[in-house]
Amino acid sequence: MIDLSKFSYGITSSVVTSLALIVGLDGITNPKMSIIGALLLIAVADNISDSLGIHIYRESQSSNSKNNIKIYTFSNFLTRLSVTSLFVLLVVFLPIEYAISSSIIIGLSLLSVLSYLIAVNQKANPYSQIFQHVGVAIVVLITSHFVGQTIINIFKKP
């Protein structure tokens, strides 16, 4: 049995944050450069911030050993870096329309597989878990798209 807690936060956070950014920045003048730059910032700065947050949270739980805390921190960092790097590669090597579509499909698929594995481990209804988790991610994507479009419209040069 795989301990999914080592990867679940990193996959979920990376997928939802990266996809929201990709969808939100799609309509700007040079979306490829902006999306790549923003994804790389997320891959480093936000990733380190979240990994530190998980590290401190796990330390605050008295039942965790120091070695266990380091494993969770490191696995979260590597998971987020890997998933975000995958999205960067898609944006670098594909036309922007295909990169966005591919990122959404791959990201929601990763989230679905993770949700399924968690549900199976917890002996819960996998379809309910998938629907719930992917549904929240889709709401974030739709919101990000509209926020991005609103910002573009507000600051668009006449």
Secondary structure, 3 states (H helix, E strand, C coil): CCCHHHCHHHHHHHHHHHHHHHHHCCCCCCHHHHHHHHHHHHHHHHHHHHHHHHHHHHHHCCCCCHHHHHHHHHHHHHHHHHHHHHHHHHHHHCCHHHHHHHHHHHHHHHHHHHHHHHHHHHCCCHHHHHHHHHHHHHHHHHHHHHHHHHHHHHHCCC
